[in-house]
Amino acid sequence: MTRPPTGTPAPGVLSLSLLGPLSGWADGRPLSLGPRKQRLVLAMLLSRPNTPVPVDVLTDAVWPDAPPRTARKNLQVYVSSVRTLLGTRCPDGPDGGRERLVHSYGGYLLRIGPAELDTLRFRSLAAAGRRAADDGDPRAAAGLLRRALDLRQGPPLHDLRDSPEVAAEAERLEARCLTVHEDWAETEISLGRASAVVDGLRDLAERHPLRERVLAAWMDALHRTGRRAEALAVYDDYRQLLARELGLEPGAAIVARQRAMLTGRDGADRPRAAAAAPRAPALRAVLPAVVSDFTGRGEQLRELLDVLGGANGRVVAVTGAAGAGKTALAVQAAHLLADRYPDGRIHIRVRDEQGVVRPALSVLGELARLTGGPHGAEPMADAEHWRHWLAGHRSLVVLDDVPDEAAVRALLPGTGSSSFVLTARKQLAGLSPVHRIALPPLAPAEALELLGRLIGAGRVGLDRSAALRIADACGLLPLAVRVSGMRLAVLRHLPLAEYAERLADPAGALDELVAGDISVRARLMSGWQDLSAGSGLALTRLASSVREGLFTLPEATAALGCDERQALRTVEALIDAGAVTSPSGEVTAHSVLYELPRLVGLFARELSAVPAAAAVEGTAAHRTAVPADVATVIGATSA
């Protein structure tokens, strides 16, 4: 039996839980969440709060084997029941007054406030705990991390794990809980409270016998509680298991810990201070993990390393279409440049999780937390302080998903030896001096190599022509090829030729390019929202007229219904926005060829097919809800 929320809830308060069996309360009383299929739908929507969940993903969660012909209609019934259960409007917060559950971007989006869902509270507490640790306050960190762990009431969604889609979401939640438990245990050990964590780490080690970080913390806790022989036995058992099961050796960190225990140089027997001394947080490598299947881009990677490897600071703009692999390239280079930037390498997104551009003060605040400000304890109040800090340090900063020049201009250095990599769909022509690296689509051989890394080179080799058709249908974009590979890796029974036929169908190609919570359509929508109304209108007209592939300026002029000079300006604005490319090398406007990427064209035609009045849930015209401003443009086009 799950526990209700603590305290006396205010009228109308909603509380939902995924960290245990799916459960909910309203005004402190348990909610009846309905029949099993309805609870599966609710679980998937709550697993991705405030994010569109594709209809196909919901269908697979409810009917993992063979959905009935009435699946879509039944799904609408379950969604309607969930809407009634949770209320039609968000009561307060940033979404106050807005619809609680809406159809959006080809799926359903459930708006949930931070206080209404335990996983959102868990994420907030865990982040606060890590910030406290970075700020040199381990006692506060331990308390915050413990509060996060106390929200867990058992294995996440353990009552619904016979649905593979729900099970996958549950495993992701379980992995987050495990990481926070490791953070908490290591913090407690650093405070001299190893006895408080040793039993919990033993239980974790039994459930995750190959989790090296858990085992290292358990060894440390055992050793610090006077159980040195048991600690060394943990290492020996792990070494034998790793060799037997995987043919591998333990990692360098746990090996070093074992040797320190053997030699007595780990300091476990020395008296510990009653409290850790406050320290200024040091800038370190704060980067996403390297993409394990990073493929191609050899020329661009070498260029990026050459530019950033010099003694002087540089600013590099890595530009390309949505899904071209800009972030992967920047992060790959940042990991390889550790010795060139001793004061640290960090990655910061310029937009939030909803794609909204973050205020400059928010980005500066994150930089302050990571660097400790310009003079140690002095807060970083403005861009001038940030540039003062940069002048005395050599660091590499990746500013990811930059919408325009204004969003980052104040953050860039005037002088000094620090470097910046900006990733953007736009060309950022207003920034100077900047070294520019444009990412074209992958070469066909590179796309096939990437697909082979995801589904196996042998499977690609069995039907190479079908694999090439898949890559071509993906526009040779790394994101689309990767999503196809992730999907095919799960659908082992699906012949490559059949999947290639699905992607070749313009009406269903974007529906196929979804793998879990990764959607090519959603990425294209984020790029669309950056377009001005005029550029969006022009792109839909081009897509409706020139279709896929190359087109000339006269063809664009005819499609746009304007004179040649205006058509040239419009096409060049689309090139600047990353929606159109110019692959040829001719130097005159009359001879140059332009290209509308296949997936961009499909998405633009998809939007133009939806009348403005029909761009709502339930439209039979198409499965994607259209933002109001885009719908207005489309309505004007049809008028």
Secondary structure as the mmCIF struct_conf table of DSSP 4:
data_model
#
loop_
_struct_conf.conf_type_id
_struct_conf.id
_struct_conf.beg_label_comp_id
_struct_conf.beg_label_asym_id
_struct_conf.beg_label_seq_id
_struct_conf.end_label_comp_id
_struct_conf.end_label_asym_id
_struct_conf.end_label_seq_id
HELX_LH_PP_P HELX_LH_PP_P1 THR A 2 PRO A 5
BEND BEND1 THR A 6 GLY A 7
HELX_LH_PP_P HELX_LH_PP_P2 PRO A 9 ALA A 10
TURN_TY1_P TURN_TY1_P1 PRO A 11 GLY A 12
STRN STRN1 LEU A 14 SER A 17
BEND BEND2 LEU A 19 PRO A 21
STRN STRN2 SER A 23 ALA A 26
TURN_TY1_P TURN_TY1_P2 ASP A 27 GLY A 28
STRN STRN3 ARG A 29 PRO A 30
BEND BEND3 PRO A 35 PRO A 35
HELX_RH_AL_P HELX_RH_AL_P1 ARG A 36 SER A 47
BEND BEND4 ARG A 48 ARG A 48
TURN_TY1_P TURN_TY1_P3 PRO A 49 ASN A 50
BEND BEND5 THR A 51 THR A 51
STRN STRN4 VAL A 53 PRO A 54
HELX_RH_AL_P HELX_RH_AL_P2 VAL A 55 VAL A 62
BEND BEND6 PRO A 64 ASP A 65
TURN_TY1_P TURN_TY1_P4 ARG A 69 THR A 70
HELX_RH_AL_P HELX_RH_AL_P3 ALA A 71 LEU A 86
BEND BEND7 THR A 88 THR A 88
STRN STRN5 ARG A 89 ARG A 89
BEND BEND8 ASP A 92 GLY A 93
TURN_TY1_P TURN_TY1_P5 PRO A 94 GLY A 97
BEND BEND9 ARG A 98 ARG A 98
STRN STRN6 GLU A 99 GLU A 99
BEND BEND10 ARG A 100 ARG A 100
STRN STRN7 LEU A 101 SER A 104
TURN_TY1_P TURN_TY1_P6 TYR A 105 GLY A 106
STRN STRN8 GLY A 107 LEU A 110
TURN_TY1_P TURN_TY1_P7 PRO A 114 GLU A 116
STRN STRN9 LEU A 117 LEU A 117
HELX_RH_AL_P HELX_RH_AL_P4 ASP A 118 ASP A 134
TURN_TY1_P TURN_TY1_P8 ASP A 135 GLY A 136
HELX_RH_AL_P HELX_RH_AL_P5 PRO A 138 LEU A 149
TURN_TY1_P TURN_TY1_P9 ASP A 150 LEU A 151
BEND BEND11 GLY A 154 PRO A 155
TURN_TY1_P TURN_TY1_P10 PRO A 156 ASP A 159
BEND BEND12 LEU A 160 LEU A 160
TURN_TY1_P TURN_TY1_P11 ARG A 161 ASP A 162
BEND BEND13 SER A 163 SER A 163
HELX_RH_AL_P HELX_RH_AL_P6 PRO A 164 SER A 190
TURN_TY1_P TURN_TY1_P12 LEU A 191 GLY A 192
HELX_RH_3T_P HELX_RH_3T_P1 ALA A 194 ALA A 196
TURN_TY1_P TURN_TY1_P13 VAL A 197 VAL A 197
HELX_RH_AL_P HELX_RH_AL_P7 VAL A 198 ARG A 207
TURN_TY1_P TURN_TY1_P14 PRO A 209 LEU A 210
HELX_RH_AL_P HELX_RH_AL_P8 GLU A 212 ARG A 224
TURN_TY1_P TURN_TY1_P15 THR A 225 GLY A 226
HELX_RH_AL_P HELX_RH_AL_P9 ARG A 228 LEU A 246
BEND BEND14 GLY A 247 GLY A 247
HELX_RH_AL_P HELX_RH_AL_P10 ALA A 252 THR A 263
TURN_TY1_P TURN_TY1_P16 GLY A 264 GLY A 264
BEND BEND15 ASP A 266 ASP A 266
TURN_TY1_P TURN_TY1_P17 ALA A 268 ASP A 269
BEND BEND16 ARG A 270 ARG A 270
BEND BEND17 ALA A 274 ALA A 275
HELX_LH_PP_P HELX_LH_PP_P3 ALA A 276 PRO A 278
HELX_LH_PP_P HELX_LH_PP_P4 ALA A 280 LEU A 283
STRN STRN10 VAL A 286 VAL A 286
HELX_LH_PP_P HELX_LH_PP_P5 PRO A 288 VAL A 291
TURN_TY1_P TURN_TY1_P18 SER A 292 ASP A 293
BEND BEND18 GLY A 296 GLY A 296
HELX_RH_AL_P HELX_RH_AL_P11 GLY A 298 LEU A 308
TURN_TY1_P TURN_TY1_P19 GLY A 309 GLY A 309
BEND BEND19 GLY A 310 ASN A 312
STRN STRN11 VAL A 315 THR A 319
BEND BEND20 ALA A 321 ALA A 321
TURN_TY1_P TURN_TY1_P20 ALA A 322 GLY A 323
BEND BEND21 ALA A 324 ALA A 324
HELX_RH_AL_P HELX_RH_AL_P12 LYS A 326 LEU A 336
TURN_TY1_P TURN_TY1_P21 LEU A 337 LEU A 337
HELX_RH_3T_P HELX_RH_3T_P2 ALA A 338 ARG A 340
TURN_TY1_P TURN_TY1_P22 PRO A 342 ASP A 343
STRN STRN12 ARG A 345 ARG A 349
BEND BEND22 VAL A 350 VAL A 350
STRN STRN13 ARG A 351 ARG A 351
TURN_TY1_P TURN_TY1_P23 GLU A 353 GLN A 354
BEND BEND23 GLY A 355 GLY A 355
HELX_LH_PP_P HELX_LH_PP_P6 VAL A 356 VAL A 356
STRN STRN14 VAL A 357 VAL A 357
HELX_LH_PP_P HELX_LH_PP_P7 ARG A 358 PRO A 359
HELX_RH_AL_P HELX_RH_AL_P13 ALA A 360 THR A 371
TURN_TY1_P TURN_TY1_P24 PRO A 374 ALA A 377
BEND BEND24 GLU A 378 GLU A 378
BEND BEND25 ASP A 382 ASP A 382
HELX_RH_AL_P HELX_RH_AL_P14 ALA A 383 ALA A 391
TURN_TY1_P TURN_TY1_P25 GLY A 392 GLY A 392
STRN STRN15 LEU A 396 ASP A 400
BEND BEND26 ASP A 401 ASP A 401
BEND BEND27 ASP A 404 ASP A 404
HELX_RH_3T_P HELX_RH_3T_P3 GLU A 405 ALA A 407
TURN_TY1_P TURN_TY1_P26 VAL A 408 VAL A 408
HELX_RH_3T_P HELX_RH_3T_P4 ARG A 409 LEU A 411
BEND BEND28 LEU A 412 LEU A 412
BEND BEND29 GLY A 414 SER A 417
STRN STRN16 SER A 419 ALA A 424
BEND BEND30 ARG A 425 LYS A 426
TURN_TY1_P TURN_TY1_P27 ALA A 429 GLY A 430
BEND BEND31 PRO A 433 PRO A 433
STRN STRN17 HIS A 435 ALA A 438
HELX_LH_PP_P HELX_LH_PP_P8 PRO A 441 ALA A 443
HELX_RH_AL_P HELX_RH_AL_P15 PRO A 444 ILE A 455
HELX_RH_AL_P HELX_RH_AL_P16 ALA A 457 LEU A 462
TURN_TY1_P TURN_TY1_P28 ASP A 463 ASP A 463
HELX_RH_AL_P HELX_RH_AL_P17 ARG A 464 ALA A 473
TURN_TY1_P TURN_TY1_P29 CYS A 474 LEU A 476
HELX_RH_AL_P HELX_RH_AL_P18 PRO A 478 VAL A 490
TURN_TY1_P TURN_TY1_P30 ARG A 492 HIS A 493
BEND BEND32 LEU A 494 LEU A 494
HELX_RH_AL_P HELX_RH_AL_P19 LEU A 496 ALA A 504
TURN_TY1_P TURN_TY1_P31 PRO A 506 GLY A 508
HELX_RH_AL_P HELX_RH_AL_P20 ALA A 509 GLU A 512
BEND BEND33 LEU A 513 LEU A 513
STRN STRN18 VAL A 514 ALA A 515
TURN_TY1_P TURN_TY1_P32 GLY A 516 ASP A 517
STRN STRN19 ILE A 518 SER A 519
HELX_RH_AL_P HELX_RH_AL_P21 VAL A 520 TRP A 528
TURN_TY1_P TURN_TY1_P33 GLN A 529 ASP A 530
BEND BEND34 LEU A 531 LEU A 531
HELX_RH_AL_P HELX_RH_AL_P22 ALA A 533 VAL A 546
BEND BEND35 GLU A 548 GLU A 548
STRN STRN20 GLY A 549 PHE A 551
HELX_RH_AL_P HELX_RH_AL_P23 LEU A 553 LEU A 560
TURN_TY1_P TURN_TY1_P34 GLY A 561 GLY A 561
BEND BEND36 CYS A 562 CYS A 562
HELX_RH_AL_P HELX_RH_AL_P24 GLU A 564 ASP A 576
TURN_TY1_P TURN_TY1_P35 ALA A 577 GLY A 578
BEND BEND37 ALA A 579 VAL A 580
STRN STRN21 THR A 581 THR A 581
BEND BEND38 THR A 588 THR A 588
TURN_TY1_P TURN_TY1_P36 ALA A 589 SER A 591
STRN STRN22 TYR A 594 LEU A 596
HELX_RH_AL_P HELX_RH_AL_P25 ARG A 598 SER A 608
TURN_TY1_P TURN_TY1_P37 ALA A 609 ALA A 609
BEND BEND39 VAL A 610 VAL A 610
HELX_RH_3T_P HELX_RH_3T_P5 ALA A 612 ALA A 614
BEND BEND40 VAL A 616 VAL A 616
TURN_TY1_P TURN_TY1_P38 GLU A 617 GLY A 618
BEND BEND41 ALA A 620 ALA A 621
BEND BEND42 ARG A 623 ARG A 623
HELX_RH_AL_P HELX_RH_AL_P26 ALA A 628 SER A 638
#
